[in-house]
């Protein structure tokens, strides 16, 4: 986990910090927070538990904020955020969520984020944003500096956020809030759980079915304990969160996507809806439209090393005859596939699934192949 805090700054704590310590978590600095990397059973057990049952993750370090249009008009808020990201927000239904990226003028990715059209009565013209913990200060400053008059960003640093992920997640949450069972993928709802207000979205970062649940920070420990009381649920740390998202072929900001990568290189064209591809009107639109038309010079691919040695971030990728063609951006052991998995960027002429590659590990070329992603099948509830 590479999002380390500067050692001279005191680490922040999420509202669930005491819960992690009580569970015996090994705490590490992550994006300026003291976060659980694993619990006593270990990363492998936590990973497998999430794939087979339900894992509970503390993601309260993420940035939560609202974009609010003074005129209470959805179009006003949508146009404001569409000037910064390539997703179609204008046509979001109330309570619908979309994944997108904040783009620089050259089309590079400044961060990725989730945008939801708030559906609660009295909140017309509100968008709910979730950004990465390591980037939230930069993101908020970037957004605020570019908002038109009549639209404001409201940070919600007092909210907690947790993710319940895995095949048992629906049954577990439905016992506490029956209406959540009917939520489709990438839709959200406001619900009450034992008097606790929760904003629940059917989404996550593991490739499994599941939910992300926002609540007031002061209520987070009670909600966490209530979810953990179910025998199907165990607390899961950042270590397994990383191996789960890697098997699911999902990007980690600062690793697989950053200001040097465009959404097209990163294989995120699916997150740019047809209207925006055609109309443009977002930063870097010229580059994005050109790469859609002509293809990007390099692309993000899945990689399966042969043998058992994992290829870590930064590993150089060559052709079997030694031509350097790319670099690994994420890699490790995939417990579900029982072998090493990686992703990285390669020149487009060697990006086809099944292409033979070499990974330079400790100055030795190890054979590998370009592999289809995800490595473990997605099980979202469509």
N, C-alpha and C positions, 0 to 999 in steps of 0.2 A: 504494500500500500504506500504510494509515493507522495501523498498530499501532506507532507510533514509541515508542522508549524515551525516558525523561527524560534529557536531555543530561548531567546531572551524575552519572549512574550508569554504572559501567563496563559495557560490553556483554558478555553471556555468549557463549560459543562452543559449538556442537554438536561431537560427536566427529568430524564430517566437515569441520570448518573448514579444515584444511590442504589437503584435497582440492579444495575450491572455489577457494581461492587459487591452487593449482597449475594449475587449469583456466582461470585468467584471469577468474573471475567478478567482476562489479561487486557489491560488498558494501554492504548498507544496514542501518540499525537497524530491527528488526522484533520487536515484542513483547519487547524487552529483549535480543534476540540480534543478533549480527552475521550476517546471512543473505544468500545470493546472490539478487539480483533478476533477473539475467540473465547469460548467458555470452557470449563474443565473437560468436557467430552472431546473437544478438538474439532478442527475444521472439516475433516473428512466425514465424521459423524453428523455434523451440522448440515453439511451439503446434502448428504443422502437423506436426512430427515426431511429437509425442505422438498426434495423431489418426491418423497413417499407420503408425507403427512402435511404439516403446516409449520413454517418457520416464521418467527416474529422478529422484525428488524427495527432498531431505533434509527430513524433517518431525520431526527429533529434538527440536525446540523444544517440541513438543506435550507435555502432561502425561500421563504413564503412571503408573497406580497400581492396587493391588489392594484390593478390599473382602473381608475374610476373616471368616467366621463361626467362632468358637471351637468350636462343636459339630459342625463339618464337615457342616452341613446346608444344602443349596441354598436351601430355603425361608426359613431364617433370614436369609441374605444378601439374597435377593430381596425379602423384606418390608421390610428396612431401606432398600434403594434405592428401592423403590416408594413409600415415604413421601415421596420427594423429586422423583420424575419420573413422567410419565404413561404410560410404556411398560409392557407386560406382560413382566416379567422372570421371574416365577414359572414360566411355561410355556416358557422357553427350553430348547432341547435342549443337551446338552453340546457345546461348541465353536460354538454359534450366537451371532451378534452382532446387536445392535439399535441403531438410532439413536434418541436421545431428547433431552429438554431438562430442565435443572434449572429448576424454576419457583419464583417468588416467591409469597407468600400471595395476591397479587392476580391471579395467572395470567400475569404478565409473565415473559419468558425471561431467566434469569440467565446461562445459557450453554447450548450444545448439546454433546452428548457421545456416545461410543459405549460400549456395555456388552456384554461378552461373558461367557457362562458358561464358566468354565475347564473344559476336558475332560481335562486331564492327570491320570493316576492319582495319588492321594495329595493332590489339590487339590480335594476335594469341599467345597462351601461357599465357593468363591472366585469372585469376579467381577473381570474385567479392565476398567478404565475408561481411556478416552482423552479428555482435555479440551483446550480451546484454550489455546495458549501464553499469550495475553494475560490469561487469566482463571484460570490454574491455582492461584495462591496463594489467591485469593478462593474458588474452588471447593472446594479442599481444606479450608479453614477452615469453609466453609458446611456441607460434608458431615460433617466430624468433630464439629461442634457439635451435630449432630442424630442421631447414630448411637445405637442402643440399646446397653445393656450386652451384652458378648459379641460385638460386631462391631467390627472395627477397620479403619482405612484405612492402607494401607502404600504410601507413595510409592516410585516406582522411578526416581529421578533419574539412575541409572547406566545406563539403557537408551537405545539409539539407535533411531530409527524412520525407515524410508524407504518410499517408494511407487513401485511399478513399474506404469505405466499405459499402456494403448494396445493396439491389436489384436495386437501381437507379444508382449505380456507373458506370456501363457500358455506359448507355445513357448520363450521365453527361460528362464523359471523352471523349466519341466519338464526342461530339460537338466541342471539342477543338483539339483532335487528332484522326481522324476517324479510323486510322489503329489499334488503341488499342482494338476496339470492337472484332476483329478477334483473339486476343491473347488467346491461351488455358491456362488453369490452370497450374501454375508453369513454364510459359514461359515469356520471357521478350523482350523488344525492346527499342531502342533509338529513341526518337521522339522530335520534336520541337513544343512548344506551345507558340505562339506569340513571337518567337525568343528565347525562353528559352529552353536550352538543358535539357531533362529529360530522365532518365532511368526508364522505367515503367515495373514492373513485376506483373503478375496476381497472387496475393497471399495476405495473411493477417492473422489476429489473432482474427477474430470474428466468424468464421464459415460461414460468408456470402461471396458471390461473391465480388470481389473488387480488388484493386490495391495498390501497394506500389510504391511511386514515389520519386526518388532521383534527386536532382538538386543542382547547386551551391548555397551555403548558401546565397550569396548576392541576388540571384533570388527568394529565398524561399518566402519572404513576398508577392511579386507580384503574384506568382503562387497560394499561399494560398488564397489571396483576389479574384483572378479570379475564383477559384473553389467555394469559399463561395458565390459568386455573384449569383450562380444558386439556385433558390428557393428550390430545392430538397436536398440541402446540408446544414448541420449545424455542427459547431465545437463540438467535443466530447472530454471529458477529460479522465484522467487515471481511474477514478472510474468506468465509464461504460465500458472502455476497459477491466477492470478486470471481471466485471459481464458477459460480452459477451464471453470472452475466457473461463470462467468457464462453462457456459452453453454449449459451443462447445467442452468441455472435453479436452482443450488444456493445456499443462503443462506451469507453470511459473517457471523459473529457480530460485533456492534458496528456493523454496517452495515444488513443486511437484517433482522436480528433483534436485539433488545435488551430491557431491562426494560420498555419501553413497548409491546412487541408480544406478543400471545398466540400460541400454536401454531396456533390456528384462523385468525386474521388472516393469519398467515404462510403459510397453505396447507399446514400440516404435520399435518393431521388423519390422514393415512395412517400417521403414526408413533405414533398412540394406538390400541391394539388394542381390540376390542369390549368385552372384560371391563372394562377400565379406564374406557372411556367411560360404561359403565353404572354401575359400582360407585363410581367416584370414588376418594376416599381419598388424593389427592395435593394439594399446595398449589395453590390457585386453581381447584380442581375445579368450584366453582359457576359461575364465569365461563366456563370451558371448555365445560361441559355446556350452559350457556345459549346460547353462541355456536354450538355444534353444532346446537342446536334452532332458533334464530331467525336464524342468520347473524350474522357480525360486521359492524360499521358500515363498516369499511374492510378491504380485502384486498390481498394482494401479487399483482401482475400482471406479466406480461412486456410490454415496450414496444418497438416498432420505430419509431424516428424516420425520417421521410422524408428523402431527401438523404444527405449523408455526414457531417454534423456530429454527433459523439457528445454525448449528454446525460450529464453527470457527476453524481455523488452530490450531493444538495442542490438539484438543479434543481426548481423549482416546476412542478407539472402543473396545467393549467386545462382547462376545456371550450373549444370553439371560440368561445363567446360570452364567455369571460373569467372564468367562475366557478372559483375555486381549489378543486381537488378532491384534491390529493395532492402527493407529493414522491418524487423518484427516490432510491433507496438504493444502487444500484450501476449503473454504466454505462460503456461503452467501445466499442472497435471489436471486432467478432466476426470473426476471420479466416476461420473455417469458413463463416459465412454471408455473408462479404464485405460487411459493412455494420455500422452502429452498432446495438447492442442495449443494453437497459437493463431494470431491474426497479425497482418501487417500490410504494408503497401509494396506492390511490385509493378514493374513496367507492364503496360497493357498487353504486350506481345507474349508474356508468360503467365497471364492471369487466368487462363482457361482451367476449369476443374480437371484434375488428373495430371497436370503438367509437373514434370520432375524438377525439383529444386535442390540446392544444397544450403544448409544452415551452418554458418561458421561458428562453432562452439569450441572455446579454448584453442583457437587457431586450427581446429580440425574440421573439414567439411563433413557434415552428417546429412544423409539423404532424407528428403521430405517430399511431400506432394501437395499441390494446391487442392484444397478440399472444399466441398459445398458447406455453407453455413445455413442454419445453426448446426452445431455439432450434436446437440441434444434437441429433439423436436419441441417446438413451441406448443404450449397447451392452453393458449388463451381461450376464453369463452366468447366466441364470435356471436 
